[in-house]
Amino acid sequence: MMTLACSAVARAGTAAATASLDEASADQLMFVAGWLTTAVDLTHQATFIAELGASLDVLL
């Protein structure tokens, strides 16, 4: 999941770079916010799963 989070941050960076070059940056900046939110969600989920460890198998 951390790989997916890093990918989301990379996509946000690409969208931000594109937005800085475009005249219509509002749409691109919405993509940046979305990708960064995705990265945060994936990081929290990965941390939660890592903290639970073996007890997660019992819950599933």
All heavy atoms as TSV, in Angstrom:
chain	resi	resn	atom	element	x	y	z
A	1	MET	N	N	0.806	-1.192	0.000
A	1	MET	CA	C	0.000	0.000	0.000
A	1	MET	C	C	0.850	1.257	0.000
A	1	MET	O	O	0.429	2.265	-0.528
A	1	MET	CB	C	-0.920	0.005	1.202
A	1	MET	CG	C	-2.151	-0.813	0.975
A	1	MET	SD	S	-3.373	-0.427	2.188
A	1	MET	CE	C	-4.048	-2.044	2.349
A	2	MET	N	N	2.020	1.160	0.601
A	2	MET	CA	C	2.884	2.334	0.601
A	2	MET	C	C	3.337	2.648	-0.821
A	2	MET	O	O	3.531	3.811	-1.166
A	2	MET	CB	C	4.084	2.118	1.513
A	2	MET	CG	C	3.691	1.977	2.986
A	2	MET	SD	S	2.771	3.396	3.597
A	2	MET	CE	C	4.106	4.450	4.056
A	3	THR	N	N	3.488	1.612	-1.654
A	3	THR	CA	C	3.838	1.838	-3.058
A	3	THR	C	C	2.728	2.603	-3.758
A	3	THR	O	O	2.985	3.521	-4.538
A	3	THR	CB	C	4.084	0.497	-3.762
A	3	THR	OG1	O	5.115	-0.199	-3.063
A	3	THR	CG2	C	4.489	0.685	-5.193
A	4	LEU	N	N	1.477	2.229	-3.463
A	4	LEU	CA	C	0.347	2.950	-4.049
A	4	LEU	C	C	0.299	4.392	-3.549
A	4	LEU	O	O	-0.033	5.303	-4.308
A	4	LEU	CB	C	-0.961	2.232	-3.712
A	4	LEU	CG	C	-1.176	0.889	-4.393
A	4	LEU	CD1	C	-2.449	0.227	-3.856
A	4	LEU	CD2	C	-1.261	1.052	-5.889
A	5	ALA	N	N	0.628	4.587	-2.289
A	5	ALA	CA	C	0.644	5.952	-1.743
A	5	ALA	C	C	1.712	6.792	-2.439
A	5	ALA	O	O	1.469	7.947	-2.799
A	5	ALA	CB	C	0.883	5.917	-0.238
A	6	CYS	N	N	2.885	6.199	-2.660
A	6	CYS	CA	C	3.952	6.930	-3.363
A	6	CYS	C	C	3.528	7.243	-4.794
A	6	CYS	O	O	3.830	8.320	-5.318
A	6	CYS	CB	C	5.235	6.114	-3.350
A	6	CYS	SG	S	6.003	6.020	-1.729
A	7	SER	N	N	2.831	6.309	-5.420
A	7	SER	CA	C	2.339	6.539	-6.778
A	7	SER	C	C	1.339	7.689	-6.800
A	7	SER	O	O	1.351	8.519	-7.710
A	7	SER	CB	C	1.693	5.270	-7.317
A	7	SER	OG	O	1.106	5.491	-8.563
A	8	ALA	N	N	0.484	7.747	-5.782
A	8	ALA	CA	C	-0.498	8.829	-5.708
A	8	ALA	C	C	0.185	10.176	-5.545
A	8	ALA	O	O	-0.222	11.168	-6.156
A	8	ALA	CB	C	-1.475	8.577	-4.556
A	9	VAL	N	N	1.250	10.222	-4.741
A	9	VAL	CA	C	1.984	11.478	-4.565
A	9	VAL	C	C	2.667	11.870	-5.871
A	9	VAL	O	O	2.688	13.047	-6.246
A	9	VAL	CB	C	3.007	11.356	-3.413
A	9	VAL	CG1	C	3.934	12.548	-3.363
A	9	VAL	CG2	C	2.277	11.197	-2.087
A	10	ALA	N	N	3.208	10.875	-6.579
A	10	ALA	CA	C	3.850	11.165	-7.873
A	10	ALA	C	C	2.840	11.716	-8.871
A	10	ALA	O	O	3.122	12.656	-9.612
A	10	ALA	CB	C	4.499	9.906	-8.420
A	11	ARG	N	N	1.648	11.133	-8.886
A	11	ARG	CA	C	0.601	11.633	-9.788
A	11	ARG	C	C	0.183	13.046	-9.407
A	11	ARG	O	O	-0.105	13.878	-10.263
A	11	ARG	CB	C	-0.594	10.697	-9.787
A	11	ARG	CG	C	-0.321	9.397	-10.501
A	11	ARG	CD	C	-1.525	8.481	-10.399
A	11	ARG	NE	N	-1.225	7.186	-10.947
A	11	ARG	CZ	C	-1.656	6.758	-12.122
A	11	ARG	NH1	N	-2.406	7.539	-12.876
A	11	ARG	NH2	N	-1.346	5.556	-12.557
A	12	ALA	N	N	0.134	13.314	-8.106
A	12	ALA	CA	C	-0.204	14.668	-7.653
A	12	ALA	C	C	0.857	15.656	-8.106
A	12	ALA	O	O	0.538	16.767	-8.550
A	12	ALA	CB	C	-0.347	14.692	-6.135
A	13	GLY	N	N	2.114	15.254	-8.026
A	13	GLY	CA	C	3.195	16.122	-8.480
A	13	GLY	C	C	3.122	16.395	-9.969
A	13	GLY	O	O	3.329	17.522	-10.425
A	14	THR	N	N	2.803	15.357	-10.734
A	14	THR	CA	C	2.659	15.521	-12.180
A	14	THR	C	C	1.502	16.455	-12.500
A	14	THR	O	O	1.620	17.338	-13.357
A	14	THR	CB	C	2.420	14.158	-12.853
A	14	THR	OG1	O	3.526	13.305	-12.541
A	14	THR	CG2	C	2.290	14.281	-14.347
A	15	ALA	N	N	0.398	16.268	-11.796
A	15	ALA	CA	C	-0.765	17.139	-12.029
A	15	ALA	C	C	-0.454	18.576	-11.633
A	15	ALA	O	O	-0.863	19.518	-12.310
A	15	ALA	CB	C	-1.979	16.621	-11.264
A	16	ALA	N	N	0.300	18.749	-10.543
A	16	ALA	CA	C	0.647	20.101	-10.104
A	16	ALA	C	C	1.579	20.776	-11.110
A	16	ALA	O	O	1.424	21.961	-11.407
A	16	ALA	CB	C	1.308	20.059	-8.733
A	17	ALA	N	N	2.528	20.014	-11.644
A	17	ALA	CA	C	3.437	20.575	-12.646
A	17	ALA	C	C	2.677	20.954	-13.907
A	17	ALA	O	O	2.922	22.007	-14.498
A	17	ALA	CB	C	4.536	19.579	-12.973
A	18	THR	N	N	1.746	20.101	-14.295
A	18	THR	CA	C	0.924	20.396	-15.469
A	18	THR	C	C	0.061	21.620	-15.220
A	18	THR	O	O	-0.085	22.475	-16.091
A	18	THR	CB	C	0.033	19.188	-15.822
A	18	THR	OG1	O	0.875	18.057	-16.032
A	18	THR	CG2	C	-0.784	19.440	-17.056
A	19	ALA	N	N	-0.500	21.714	-14.011
A	19	ALA	CA	C	-1.363	22.848	-13.683
A	19	ALA	C	C	-0.587	24.154	-13.685
A	19	ALA	O	O	-1.122	25.191	-14.069
A	19	ALA	CB	C	-2.014	22.628	-12.321
A	20	SER	N	N	0.672	24.083	-13.282
A	20	SER	CA	C	1.452	25.318	-13.246
A	20	SER	C	C	1.790	25.816	-14.649
A	20	SER	O	O	2.107	26.984	-14.828
A	20	SER	CB	C	2.736	25.119	-12.434
A	20	SER	OG	O	3.602	24.228	-13.103
A	21	LEU	N	N	1.723	24.930	-15.638
A	21	LEU	CA	C	2.014	25.314	-17.016
A	21	LEU	C	C	0.765	25.713	-17.795
A	21	LEU	O	O	0.859	26.336	-18.837
A	21	LEU	CB	C	2.712	24.156	-17.742
A	21	LEU	CG	C	4.069	23.728	-17.166
A	21	LEU	CD1	C	4.563	22.490	-17.883
A	21	LEU	CD2	C	5.078	24.852	-17.265
A	22	ASP	N	N	-0.403	25.303	-17.305
A	22	ASP	CA	C	-1.654	25.552	-18.011
A	22	ASP	C	C	-2.308	26.847	-17.541
A	22	ASP	O	O	-2.066	27.335	-16.447
A	22	ASP	CB	C	-2.644	24.407	-17.774
A	22	ASP	CG	C	-2.225	23.123	-18.444
A	22	ASP	OD1	O	-1.358	23.183	-19.326
A	22	ASP	OD2	O	-2.757	22.070	-18.080
A	23	GLU	N	N	-3.180	27.356	-18.397
A	23	GLU	CA	C	-3.989	28.506	-18.007
A	23	GLU	C	C	-5.159	28.066	-17.122
A	23	GLU	O	O	-5.550	28.763	-16.215
A	23	GLU	CB	C	-4.529	29.212	-19.256
A	23	GLU	CG	C	-3.456	29.864	-20.103
A	23	GLU	CD	C	-2.773	31.013	-19.369
A	23	GLU	OE1	O	-3.458	31.718	-18.607
A	23	GLU	OE2	O	-1.563	31.192	-19.554
A	24	ALA	N	N	-5.753	26.912	-17.417
A	24	ALA	CA	C	-6.903	26.404	-16.664
A	24	ALA	C	C	-6.407	25.470	-15.563
A	24	ALA	O	O	-6.486	24.262	-15.656
A	24	ALA	CB	C	-7.864	25.672	-17.589
A	25	SER	N	N	-5.871	26.038	-14.493
A	25	SER	CA	C	-5.246	25.226	-13.457
A	25	SER	C	C	-6.210	24.721	-12.387
A	25	SER	O	O	-5.860	23.837	-11.634
A	25	SER	CB	C	-4.128	26.017	-12.795
A	25	SER	OG	O	-4.658	27.162	-12.168
A	26	ALA	N	N	-7.393	25.262	-12.308
A	26	ALA	CA	C	-8.320	24.855	-11.244
A	26	ALA	C	C	-8.669	23.376	-11.335
A	26	ALA	O	O	-8.676	22.674	-10.325
A	26	ALA	CB	C	-9.582	25.697	-11.301
A	27	ASP	N	N	-8.919	22.884	-12.522
A	27	ASP	CA	C	-9.246	21.470	-12.682
A	27	ASP	C	C	-8.063	20.584	-12.304
A	27	ASP	O	O	-8.223	19.569	-11.625
A	27	ASP	CB	C	-9.670	21.165	-14.124
A	27	ASP	CG	C	-10.980	21.822	-14.495
A	27	ASP	OD1	O	-11.769	22.138	-13.575
A	27	ASP	OD2	O	-11.216	22.021	-15.697
A	28	GLN	N	N	-6.883	20.962	-12.741
A	28	GLN	CA	C	-5.691	20.176	-12.422
A	28	GLN	C	C	-5.407	20.174	-10.922
A	28	GLN	O	O	-4.975	19.167	-10.369
A	28	GLN	CB	C	-4.481	20.717	-13.194
A	28	GLN	CG	C	-4.557	20.488	-14.681
A	28	GLN	CD	C	-4.509	19.018	-15.037
A	28	GLN	OE1	O	-3.824	18.240	-14.388
A	28	GLN	NE2	N	-5.250	18.647	-16.049
A	29	LEU	N	N	-5.645	21.295	-10.268
A	29	LEU	CA	C	-5.397	21.358	-8.831
A	29	LEU	C	C	-6.388	20.501	-8.051
A	29	LEU	O	O	-6.061	19.998	-6.978
A	29	LEU	CB	C	-5.415	22.806	-8.347
A	29	LEU	CG	C	-4.237	23.642	-8.846
A	29	LEU	CD1	C	-4.382	25.081	-8.364
A	29	LEU	CD2	C	-2.911	23.063	-8.399
A	30	MET	N	N	-7.571	20.301	-8.591
A	30	MET	CA	C	-8.514	19.367	-7.967
A	30	MET	C	C	-7.960	17.946	-8.032
A	30	MET	O	O	-8.111	17.165	-7.098
A	30	MET	CB	C	-9.888	19.447	-8.640
A	30	MET	CG	C	-10.617	20.735	-8.358
A	30	MET	SD	S	-10.881	21.031	-6.594
A	30	MET	CE	C	-12.040	19.747	-6.228
A	31	PHE	N	N	-7.300	17.603	-9.138
A	31	PHE	CA	C	-6.659	16.291	-9.243
A	31	PHE	C	C	-5.539	16.166	-8.215
A	31	PHE	O	O	-5.353	15.111	-7.612
A	31	PHE	CB	C	-6.111	16.051	-10.649
A	31	PHE	CG	C	-7.172	15.736	-11.664
A	31	PHE	CD1	C	-7.352	16.577	-12.748
A	31	PHE	CD2	C	-7.978	14.625	-11.539
A	31	PHE	CE1	C	-8.324	16.305	-13.690
A	31	PHE	CE2	C	-8.955	14.345	-12.470
A	31	PHE	CZ	C	-9.129	15.184	-13.547
A	32	VAL	N	N	-4.788	17.232	-8.005
A	32	VAL	CA	C	-3.711	17.216	-7.008
A	32	VAL	C	C	-4.294	16.921	-5.629
A	32	VAL	O	O	-3.800	16.060	-4.901
A	32	VAL	CB	C	-2.953	18.557	-6.992
A	32	VAL	CG1	C	-1.987	18.624	-5.821
A	32	VAL	CG2	C	-2.211	18.766	-8.303
A	33	ALA	N	N	-5.347	17.620	-5.281
A	33	ALA	CA	C	-5.983	17.403	-3.978
A	33	ALA	C	C	-6.494	15.971	-3.856
A	33	ALA	O	O	-6.345	15.334	-2.813
A	33	ALA	CB	C	-7.124	18.385	-3.785
A	34	GLY	N	N	-7.071	15.459	-4.924
A	34	GLY	CA	C	-7.586	14.085	-4.903
A	34	GLY	C	C	-6.485	13.061	-4.729
A	34	GLY	O	O	-6.611	12.119	-3.933
A	35	TRP	N	N	-5.388	13.210	-5.468
A	35	TRP	CA	C	-4.283	12.250	-5.365
A	35	TRP	C	C	-3.620	12.332	-3.999
A	35	TRP	O	O	-3.227	11.300	-3.432
A	35	TRP	CB	C	-3.265	12.470	-6.478
A	35	TRP	CG	C	-3.717	11.938	-7.797
A	35	TRP	CD1	C	-3.981	12.666	-8.919
A	35	TRP	CD2	C	-3.986	10.575	-8.145
A	35	TRP	NE1	N	-4.400	11.834	-9.929
A	35	TRP	CE2	C	-4.407	10.553	-9.481
A	35	TRP	CE3	C	-3.921	9.383	-7.448
A	35	TRP	CZ2	C	-4.754	9.384	-10.139
A	35	TRP	CZ3	C	-4.271	8.214	-8.103
A	35	TRP	CH2	C	-4.677	8.219	-9.423
A	36	LEU	N	N	-3.473	13.528	-3.441
A	36	LEU	CA	C	-2.866	13.644	-2.117
A	36	LEU	C	C	-3.766	13.043	-1.043
A	36	LEU	O	O	-3.286	12.421	-0.097
A	36	LEU	CB	C	-2.534	15.101	-1.804
A	36	LEU	CG	C	-1.387	15.680	-2.634
A	36	LEU	CD1	C	-1.200	17.156	-2.312
A	36	LEU	CD2	C	-0.099	14.913	-2.408
A	37	THR	N	N	-5.073	13.212	-1.199
A	37	THR	CA	C	-6.014	12.589	-0.265
A	37	THR	C	C	-5.921	11.077	-0.356
A	37	THR	O	O	-5.925	10.374	0.662
A	37	THR	CB	C	-7.454	13.059	-0.569
A	37	THR	OG1	O	-7.492	14.474	-0.458
A	37	THR	CG2	C	-8.447	12.442	0.395
A	38	THR	N	N	-5.805	10.554	-1.579
A	38	THR	CA	C	-5.643	9.113	-1.772
A	38	THR	C	C	-4.367	8.623	-1.094
A	38	THR	O	O	-4.363	7.581	-0.434
A	38	THR	CB	C	-5.602	8.772	-3.277
A	38	THR	OG1	O	-6.816	9.194	-3.874
A	38	THR	CG2	C	-5.406	7.291	-3.509
A	39	ALA	N	N	-3.289	9.368	-1.230
A	39	ALA	CA	C	-2.015	8.983	-0.609
A	39	ALA	C	C	-2.131	8.935	0.912
A	39	ALA	O	O	-1.638	7.995	1.554
A	39	ALA	CB	C	-0.915	9.949	-1.028
A	40	VAL	N	N	-2.792	9.919	1.483
A	40	VAL	CA	C	-2.968	9.946	2.935
A	40	VAL	C	C	-3.824	8.767	3.389
A	40	VAL	O	O	-3.496	8.085	4.369
A	40	VAL	CB	C	-3.596	11.284	3.385
A	40	VAL	CG1	C	-4.030	11.226	4.845
A	40	VAL	CG2	C	-2.631	12.415	3.154
A	41	ASP	N	N	-4.892	8.496	2.683
A	41	ASP	CA	C	-5.758	7.364	3.034
A	41	ASP	C	C	-5.006	6.040	2.962
A	41	ASP	O	O	-5.135	5.190	3.849
A	41	ASP	CB	C	-6.984	7.315	2.118
A	41	ASP	CG	C	-7.957	8.445	2.380
A	41	ASP	OD1	O	-7.868	9.076	3.457
A	41	ASP	OD2	O	-8.802	8.700	1.505
A	42	LEU	N	N	-4.227	5.842	1.911
A	42	LEU	CA	C	-3.468	4.601	1.765
A	42	LEU	C	C	-2.403	4.470	2.842
A	42	LEU	O	O	-2.174	3.372	3.366
A	42	LEU	CB	C	-2.822	4.540	0.375
A	42	LEU	CG	C	-3.781	4.298	-0.787
A	42	LEU	CD1	C	-3.054	4.496	-2.107
A	42	LEU	CD2	C	-4.375	2.902	-0.715
A	43	THR	N	N	-1.776	5.573	3.203
A	43	THR	CA	C	-0.760	5.533	4.253
A	43	THR	C	C	-1.382	5.190	5.598
A	43	THR	O	O	-0.847	4.366	6.346
A	43	THR	CB	C	-0.027	6.886	4.339
A	43	THR	OG1	O	0.529	7.176	3.059
A	43	THR	CG2	C	1.063	6.861	5.372
A	44	HIS	N	N	-2.511	5.784	5.900
A	44	HIS	CA	C	-3.200	5.467	7.166
A	44	HIS	C	C	-3.634	4.008	7.190
A	44	HIS	O	O	-3.507	3.346	8.220
A	44	HIS	CB	C	-4.406	6.381	7.354
A	44	HIS	CG	C	-4.048	7.748	7.796
A	44	HIS	ND1	N	-4.982	8.692	8.120
A	44	HIS	CD2	C	-2.862	8.364	7.982
A	44	HIS	CE1	C	-4.394	9.806	8.484
A	44	HIS	NE2	N	-3.095	9.636	8.400
A	45	GLN	N	N	-4.147	3.514	6.082
A	45	GLN	CA	C	-4.586	2.126	6.026
A	45	GLN	C	C	-3.401	1.174	6.178
A	45	GLN	O	O	-3.489	0.183	6.899
A	45	GLN	CB	C	-5.311	1.863	4.711
A	45	GLN	CG	C	-5.964	0.508	4.640
A	45	GLN	CD	C	-6.785	0.343	3.379
A	45	GLN	OE1	O	-6.791	1.194	2.499
A	45	GLN	NE2	N	-7.486	-0.756	3.280
A	46	ALA	N	N	-2.291	1.465	5.530
A	46	ALA	CA	C	-1.099	0.611	5.642
A	46	ALA	C	C	-0.560	0.612	7.069
A	46	ALA	O	O	-0.156	-0.436	7.592
A	46	ALA	CB	C	-0.027	1.074	4.668
A	47	THR	N	N	-0.563	1.763	7.709
A	47	THR	CA	C	-0.093	1.857	9.093
A	47	THR	C	C	-1.012	1.074	10.019
A	47	THR	O	O	-0.551	0.354	10.909
A	47	THR	CB	C	-0.026	3.328	9.535
A	47	THR	OG1	O	0.823	4.036	8.638
A	47	THR	CG2	C	0.503	3.461	10.944
A	48	PHE	N	N	-2.304	1.185	9.804
A	48	PHE	CA	C	-3.278	0.458	10.617
A	48	PHE	C	C	-3.082	-1.048	10.482
A	48	PHE	O	O	-3.056	-1.771	11.475
A	48	PHE	CB	C	-4.691	0.857	10.188
A	48	PHE	CG	C	-5.779	0.130	10.925
A	48	PHE	CD1	C	-6.012	0.379	12.269
A	48	PHE	CD2	C	-6.573	-0.798	10.279
A	48	PHE	CE1	C	-7.018	-0.284	12.947
A	48	PHE	CE2	C	-7.572	-1.462	10.948
A	48	PHE	CZ	C	-7.795	-1.208	12.289
A	49	ILE	N	N	-2.900	-1.515	9.263
A	49	ILE	CA	C	-2.698	-2.948	9.029
A	49	ILE	C	C	-1.388	-3.412	9.650
A	49	ILE	O	O	-1.314	-4.486	10.250
A	49	ILE	CB	C	-2.755	-3.263	7.519
A	49	ILE	CG1	C	-4.193	-3.109	7.024
A	49	ILE	CG2	C	-2.230	-4.653	7.212
A	49	ILE	CD1	C	-4.344	-3.192	5.527
A	50	ALA	N	N	-0.337	-2.601	9.542
A	50	ALA	CA	C	0.950	-2.959	10.134
A	50	ALA	C	C	0.863	-3.031	11.656
A	50	ALA	O	O	1.482	-3.894	12.281
A	50	ALA	CB	C	2.020	-1.960	9.716
A	51	GLU	N	N	0.086	-2.136	12.255
A	51	GLU	CA	C	-0.056	-2.133	13.715
A	51	GLU	C	C	-0.854	-3.331	14.204
A	51	GLU	O	O	-0.582	-3.877	15.259
A	51	GLU	CB	C	-0.706	-0.837	14.183
A	51	GLU	CG	C	0.182	0.371	14.078
A	51	GLU	CD	C	-0.527	1.661	14.435
A	51	GLU	OE1	O	-1.748	1.635	14.667
A	51	GLU	OE2	O	0.146	2.703	14.456
A	52	LEU	N	N	-1.851	-3.737	13.433
A	52	LEU	CA	C	-2.657	-4.881	13.842
A	52	LEU	C	C	-1.895	-6.190	13.689
A	52	LEU	O	O	-2.055	-7.098	14.495
A	52	LEU	CB	C	-3.955	-4.942	13.040
A	52	LEU	CG	C	-5.021	-3.938	13.423
A	52	LEU	CD1	C	-6.232	-4.108	12.532
A	52	LEU	CD2	C	-5.424	-4.105	14.876
A	53	GLY	N	N	-1.109	-6.289	12.632
A	53	GLY	CA	C	-0.291	-7.486	12.436
A	53	GLY	C	C	-1.123	-8.752	12.350
A	53	GLY	O	O	-2.080	-8.860	11.574
A	54	ALA	N	N	-0.780	-9.715	13.147
A	54	ALA	CA	C	-1.413	-11.037	13.116
A	54	ALA	C	C	-2.856	-10.989	13.596
A	54	ALA	O	O	-3.674	-11.838	13.198
A	54	ALA	CB	C	-0.627	-12.018	13.951
A	55	SER	N	N	-3.200	-10.035	14.439
A	55	SER	CA	C	-4.573	-9.972	14.930
A	55	SER	C	C	-5.563	-9.643	13.818
A	55	SER	O	O	-6.749	-9.904	13.922
A	55	SER	CB	C	-4.706	-8.975	16.075
A	55	SER	OG	O	-4.382	-7.679	15.621
A	56	LEU	N	N	-5.064	-9.070	12.718
A	56	LEU	CA	C	-5.934	-8.762	11.593
A	56	LEU	C	C	-6.470	-10.046	10.955
A	56	LEU	O	O	-7.610	-10.097	10.519
A	56	LEU	CB	C	-5.185	-7.930	10.532
A	56	LEU	CG	C	-6.001	-7.496	9.322
A	56	LEU	CD1	C	-7.135	-6.571	9.746
A	56	LEU	CD2	C	-5.122	-6.808	8.294
A	57	ASP	N	N	-5.663	-11.092	10.934
A	57	ASP	CA	C	-6.098	-12.366	10.367
A	57	ASP	C	C	-7.294	-12.925	11.138
A	57	ASP	O	O	-8.187	-13.526	10.550
A	57	ASP	CB	C	-4.954	-13.386	10.373
A	57	ASP	CG	C	-3.819	-12.987	9.465
A	57	ASP	OD1	O	-4.090	-12.234	8.501
A	57	ASP	OD2	O	-2.678	-13.408	9.716
A	58	VAL	N	N	-7.318	-12.722	12.428
A	58	VAL	CA	C	-8.435	-13.191	13.239
A	58	VAL	C	C	-9.696	-12.418	12.908
A	58	VAL	O	O	-10.785	-12.975	12.838
A	58	VAL	CB	C	-8.092	-13.051	14.750
A	58	VAL	CG1	C	-9.292	-13.415	15.608
A	58	VAL	CG2	C	-6.887	-13.892	15.082
A	59	LEU	N	N	-9.548	-11.121	12.666
A	59	LEU	CA	C	-10.700	-10.294	12.359
A	59	LEU	C	C	-11.279	-10.608	10.990
A	59	LEU	O	O	-12.471	-10.470	10.759
A	59	LEU	CB	C	-10.324	-8.815	12.432
A	59	LEU	CG	C	-9.921	-8.295	13.800
A	59	LEU	CD1	C	-9.438	-6.853	13.686
A	59	LEU	CD2	C	-11.088	-8.380	14.767
A	60	LEU	N	N	-10.429	-11.012	10.048
A	60	LEU	CA	C	-10.906	-11.327	8.700
A	60	LEU	C	C	-11.432	-12.710	8.671
A	60	LEU	O	O	-12.239	-13.138	8.011
A	60	LEU	CB	C	-9.772	-11.162	7.691
A	60	LEU	CG	C	-9.263	-9.727	7.539
A	60	LEU	CD1	C	-8.087	-9.707	6.575
A	60	LEU	CD2	C	-10.344	-8.798	7.029
